[in-house]
Structures are given as C-alpha cells and as structure tokens.
Amino acid sequence: MGEPRYQPGMKVRVNVQPPEAHCRTPYYLRGKTGTVTEIAGIYPNPSKLAFHKPGLPKIPLYRVRFAQTDIWQGAEAGGDTVMADLYEHWLSPEEGA
C-alpha cells in the first residue's frame, strides 16, 4: 500500500466487512465514524503474519478517536472517547469529509 492515505484530522468510517482470519478490528467499531489522530506507522499485515506469511505489502496503521456517544446507545455525553489502532484496509473516507 505504501504511503498513508489518511492524515491526522481526517474523518474516517470503519468498514463493515467480513472479518479476516486474524482480525484486529473491534466489532463494536464497524460502521462507526472517527477522526484520525496520528499515523502510528507502516507495518507488515498482521493477518498474514499470523499464518507465517511475510505480511507484505506493509499497511499503514492509524490511531483513530471515536466519541463514546457515537459508539454506544445510551452513552451519556461528557466528552469521553475511545481510541483504536486500525489498519488502513479497514477504513474508508467519511462521506462529505
């Protein structure tokens, strides 16, 4: 994949897709929108590494912040957030962003 597609401050949506055999994307975040806070690096694909493959091509990993109220129904507004490290192939640009 090479260069990161997203930059800090960009809104992204977590894809709703079938999980990989070695999935690191929390189910409760699928379909939710968050904001990229930083590019955590570019790493070998953990889904391939889990099966003794070289993990290539490497994939950008992002730190994404989600408002708690956007994740859980009934969560009280108060500014609490959830941070997650998510690989680029699980993210799409948010419509209108």
Backbone as CSV, one residue per row, in Angstrom:
resi,resn,N_x,N_y,N_z,CA_x,CA_y,CA_z,C_x,C_y,C_z
1,MET,0.812,-1.193,0.000,0.000,0.000,0.000,0.852,1.252,0.000
2,GLY,1.944,1.240,0.708,2.850,2.370,0.658,2.453,3.540,1.531
3,GLU,2.378,4.721,0.927,2.126,5.954,1.667,0.736,5.959,2.300
4,PRO,0.619,6.521,3.495,-0.683,6.599,4.153,-1.687,7.419,3.352
5,ARG,-2.897,6.917,3.280,-3.977,7.579,2.558,-4.629,8.681,3.398
6,TYR,-4.612,8.519,4.709,-5.290,9.440,5.620,-4.273,10.220,6.444
7,GLN,-4.684,11.410,6.851,-3.832,12.281,7.652,-4.569,12.657,8.939
8,PRO,-3.834,13.057,9.969,-4.486,13.493,11.202,-5.528,14.578,10.925
9,GLY,-6.668,14.442,11.603,-7.771,15.377,11.431,-8.828,14.899,10.451
10,MET,-8.502,13.893,9.636,-9.464,13.391,8.653,-10.484,12.480,9.328
11,LYS,-11.740,12.588,8.865,-12.813,11.714,9.332,-12.794,10.434,8.495
12,VAL,-12.897,9.304,9.186,-12.913,8.005,8.509,-14.037,7.156,9.090
13,ARG,-14.497,6.210,8.296,-15.514,5.254,8.741,-14.879,3.868,8.724
14,VAL,-15.145,3.100,9.767,-14.653,1.723,9.835,-15.558,0.873,8.955
15,ASN,-14.960,0.112,8.061,-15.723,-0.711,7.128,-16.511,-1.796,7.850
16,VAL,-17.667,-2.105,7.287,-18.450,-3.252,7.728,-18.180,-4.317,6.675
17,GLN,-17.391,-5.306,7.054,-16.985,-6.351,6.114,-16.754,-7.630,6.905
18,PRO,-16.731,-8.755,6.211,-16.448,-9.993,6.932,-15.065,-9.918,7.578
19,PRO,-14.925,-10.442,8.780,-13.612,-10.398,9.434,-12.605,-11.279,8.716
20,GLU,-11.358,-10.909,8.869,-10.276,-11.728,8.345,-10.050,-12.885,9.315
21,ALA,-9.264,-13.847,8.893,-8.980,-14.992,9.762,-8.314,-14.544,11.070
22,HIS,-7.504,-13.492,10.997,-6.848,-12.935,12.190,-7.208,-11.455,12.231
23,CYS,-8.394,-11.152,12.721,-8.927,-9.794,12.663,-8.588,-9.015,13.919
24,ARG,-8.085,-7.791,13.743,-7.728,-6.931,14.868,-8.665,-5.722,14.980
25,THR,-9.764,-5.745,14.228,-10.694,-4.613,14.238,-11.893,-4.955,15.120
26,PRO,-12.101,-4.197,16.204,-13.213,-4.497,17.102,-14.569,-4.432,16.395
27,TYR,-15.392,-5.412,16.675,-16.719,-5.478,16.062,-17.543,-4.228,16.365
28,TYR,-17.453,-3.732,17.599,-18.293,-2.594,18.002,-17.928,-1.302,17.278
29,LEU,-16.799,-1.263,16.569,-16.423,-0.056,15.825,-16.827,-0.113,14.355
30,ARG,-17.233,-1.264,13.880,-17.566,-1.403,12.456,-18.781,-0.545,12.111
31,GLY,-18.617,0.262,11.068,-19.662,1.177,10.634,-19.643,2.519,11.348
32,LYS,-18.752,2.686,12.322,-18.683,3.924,13.103,-17.684,4.896,12.476
33,THR,-17.906,6.186,12.752,-17.049,7.238,12.227,-16.170,7.797,13.337
34,GLY,-14.899,8.000,13.000,-13.957,8.578,13.943,-13.028,9.545,13.240
35,THR,-12.092,10.080,14.001,-11.125,11.045,13.474,-9.725,10.498,13.651
36,VAL,-8.943,10.515,12.575,-7.550,10.090,12.649,-6.798,11.090,13.518
37,THR,-6.095,10.589,14.539,-5.307,11.484,15.390,-3.827,11.406,15.051
38,GLU,-3.394,10.259,14.542,-1.999,10.142,14.115,-1.799,8.906,13.254
39,ILE,-0.733,8.949,12.495,-0.287,7.777,11.744,0.690,7.057,12.661
40,ALA,0.339,5.844,13.056,1.149,5.105,14.022,2.347,4.410,13.374
41,GLY,2.364,4.327,12.062,3.466,3.685,11.357,2.946,2.851,10.204
42,ILE,3.879,2.193,9.542,3.542,1.291,8.436,4.161,-0.055,8.777
43,TYR,3.303,-1.082,8.890,3.727,-2.373,9.422,3.326,-3.523,8.513
44,PRO,3.996,-4.655,8.670,3.545,-5.856,7.955,2.106,-6.189,8.356
45,ASN,1.352,-6.722,7.421,-0.047,-7.078,7.640,-0.146,-8.199,8.679
46,PRO,-0.734,-7.926,9.860,-0.796,-8.938,10.912,-1.659,-10.138,10.533
47,SER,-2.620,-9.945,9.630,-3.456,-11.058,9.201,-2.635,-12.087,8.425
48,LYS,-1.622,-11.634,7.725,-0.737,-12.552,7.002,0.333,-13.111,7.929
49,LEU,0.862,-12.267,8.810,1.891,-12.728,9.743,1.383,-13.867,10.622
50,ALA,0.100,-13.828,10.975,-0.484,-14.860,11.832,-0.406,-16.242,11.187
51,PHE,-0.276,-16.291,9.865,-0.203,-17.556,9.142,1.169,-17.762,8.510
52,HIS,2.184,-17.169,9.152,3.596,-17.350,8.774,3.908,-16.877,7.357
53,LYS,3.185,-15.853,6.907,3.460,-15.201,5.628,4.275,-13.946,5.929
54,PRO,4.946,-13.371,4.937,5.789,-12.193,5.218,5.028,-10.912,5.568
55,GLY,3.718,-10.864,5.360,2.963,-9.670,5.730,3.106,-8.515,4.769
56,LEU,3.431,-8.820,3.537,3.629,-7.768,2.538,2.443,-7.717,1.587
57,PRO,2.120,-6.550,1.084,2.756,-5.272,1.349,2.430,-4.776,2.751
58,LYS,3.302,-3.913,3.265,3.063,-3.313,4.567,1.852,-2.385,4.484
59,ILE,1.189,-2.190,5.630,-0.057,-1.416,5.679,0.072,-0.300,6.718
60,PRO,-0.390,0.915,6.370,-0.403,1.987,7.367,-1.363,1.654,8.522
61,LEU,-0.949,2.025,9.714,-1.745,1.845,10.921,-2.052,3.234,11.472
62,TYR,-3.325,3.462,11.800,-3.770,4.769,12.269,-4.309,4.674,13.690
63,ARG,-4.125,5.734,14.433,-4.782,5.893,15.729,-6.022,6.744,15.452
64,VAL,-7.192,6.187,15.777,-8.464,6.843,15.459,-9.256,7.049,16.750
65,ARG,-9.796,8.262,16.910,-10.587,8.602,18.095,-12.071,8.611,17.726
66,PHE,-12.873,7.978,18.583,-14.322,7.904,18.424,-14.984,8.513,19.651
67,ALA,-16.040,9.291,19.441,-16.830,9.786,20.569,-17.612,8.607,21.143
68,GLN,-17.592,8.479,22.456,-18.298,7.373,23.100,-19.780,7.364,22.702
69,THR,-20.370,8.550,22.572,-21.790,8.646,22.227,-22.078,8.167,20.812
70,ASP,-21.050,8.103,19.945,-21.227,7.599,18.588,-21.109,6.078,18.530
71,ILE,-20.626,5.474,19.598,-20.410,4.027,19.601,-21.524,3.278,20.321
72,TRP,-21.876,3.760,21.516,-22.832,3.028,22.342,-24.103,3.829,22.546
73,GLN,-25.237,3.218,22.229,-26.521,3.854,22.501,-26.665,4.065,23.998
74,GLY,-27.184,5.196,24.362,-27.411,5.474,25.765,-26.206,6.007,26.505
75,ALA,-25.067,6.109,25.823,-23.881,6.681,26.484,-24.153,8.151,26.754
76,GLU,-23.793,8.584,27.938,-24.022,9.979,28.300,-22.948,10.875,27.695
77,ALA,-23.397,12.006,27.189,-22.454,12.982,26.644,-21.588,13.496,27.784
78,GLY,-20.324,13.585,27.539,-19.415,14.061,28.569,-18.014,14.216,28.024
79,GLY,-17.874,13.968,26.741,-16.571,14.132,26.123,-15.692,12.895,26.154
80,ASP,-16.208,11.769,26.699,-15.392,10.556,26.725,-15.195,10.028,25.314
81,THR,-14.019,9.478,25.077,-13.692,8.958,23.754,-13.084,7.564,23.858
82,VAL,-13.039,6.900,22.720,-12.395,5.599,22.583,-11.329,5.753,21.519
83,MET,-10.120,5.291,21.811,-9.034,5.315,20.829,-8.797,3.891,20.348
84,ALA,-8.569,3.749,19.055,-8.298,2.430,18.493,-7.219,2.549,17.430
85,ASP,-6.368,1.543,17.367,-5.372,1.442,16.301,-5.978,0.570,15.210
86,LEU,-6.122,1.144,14.003,-6.801,0.453,12.909,-5.960,0.508,11.641
87,TYR,-5.895,-0.624,10.958,-5.149,-0.688,9.705,-5.965,-0.090,8.561
88,GLU,-5.245,0.466,7.594,-5.859,1.228,6.512,-6.907,0.442,5.724
89,HIS,-6.706,-0.853,5.522,-7.656,-1.601,4.701,-9.014,-1.784,5.381
90,TRP,-9.132,-1.357,6.645,-10.411,-1.381,7.360,-11.082,-0.006,7.373
91,LEU,-10.513,0.988,6.728,-11.032,2.347,6.788,-11.447,2.863,5.408
92,SER,-12.459,3.737,5.420,-12.900,4.439,4.212,-13.075,5.906,4.588
93,PRO,-12.930,6.806,3.615,-13.164,8.214,3.933,-14.636,8.418,4.282
94,GLU,-14.900,9.262,5.261,-16.281,9.546,5.647,-16.926,10.397,4.565
95,GLU,-18.140,10.048,4.196,-18.892,10.806,3.183,-18.941,12.284,3.578
96,GLY,-18.632,13.146,2.651,-18.705,14.582,2.893,-17.510,15.151,3.637
97,ALA,-16.536,14.290,3.971,-15.366,14.793,4.711,-14.363,15.397,3.763
